[in-house]
Amino acid sequence: MAVVQALRRSPGALVRTPVLVVPALVLLAFQLPQLLLQSSRPLLASVLSLGASLLSLVVAPFFQGGMIGMADEALEGRSSLGTFVATGKAHYVQILIAYLLLLVVNMILGMIFFFVGFGALLVGIAELGALPVVVLGGVAAIVALVYLVFLFFLQFYGQAIVLEGETAIDGLKRSYRVVRSNLLATIGYMLVAVVGGSLVGLFVGSLSMLATPEAAELGLPVLSTGGLIAAGAVATVISSVVSAFLLVYSVSFYQLVTQ
């Protein structure tokens, strides 16, 4: 089964090419200052968070393409940061176009979900009865389901662009065809990725809570500046390793179901 085979191949690739962690580490390190400033300067942390989000919009396609190229090489032998740079540059434009197209659709679905939820709140405040609230809740549930299905079928556009040389639009189409042809295997892949990522995310989120102003109110230990830096560094390293592993896992799975 492709899910099991991909899991077996991925750790070896990461061990052979530990520099796979470096791009993920750099990307996540941008979030470290805002994490450290959450408790002492929340306004500055919010500004930095906005700046990091805007920066990630520009650099994320480069990192995505570069890491997919590295993972592809690492699964067969070894890779290097040179491959990361070359692949990231070669496929940047197409991945950026696909990334922006997905972002637009996400924004549209998000706005629909928001206004439906806001409408349900107004209906509840106006006490117009249970039926309108149920109808609006059903619409919100349908929008959320459409969003999840949308992400599920188009999640491999980056792999299609980098590994098969597709354009942005063709990469999205290719992802849909691959998932449709390997529906059960993709569901298994997603379950492994979501469960593994969620467990690590829960741990990292718990560490991040130590840096929030509400830490003392929740009965959590209040860390010194050194403690905050240590907690942030641990959270960043763990997140980087897991991100790199999941990326390799996704490339390995894509290779296996398209060979």
Secondary structure, 3 states (H helix, E strand, C coil): CHHHHHHHHHHHHHHHCHHHHHHHHHHHHCCHHHHHHCCCCHHHHHHHHHHHHHHHHHHHHHHHHHHHHHHHHHCCCCCCHHHHHHHHHHCHHHHHHHHHHHHHHHHHHHHHHHHHHHHHHHHHHHCCCHHHHHHHHHHHHHHHHHHHHHHHHHCCHHHHHHHHCCCHHHHHHHHHHHHHHCHHHHHHHHHHHHHHHHHHHHHHHHHHHCCCCCCCCCCCCCCCHHHHHHHHHHHHHHHHHHHHHHHHHHHHHHHHHHC
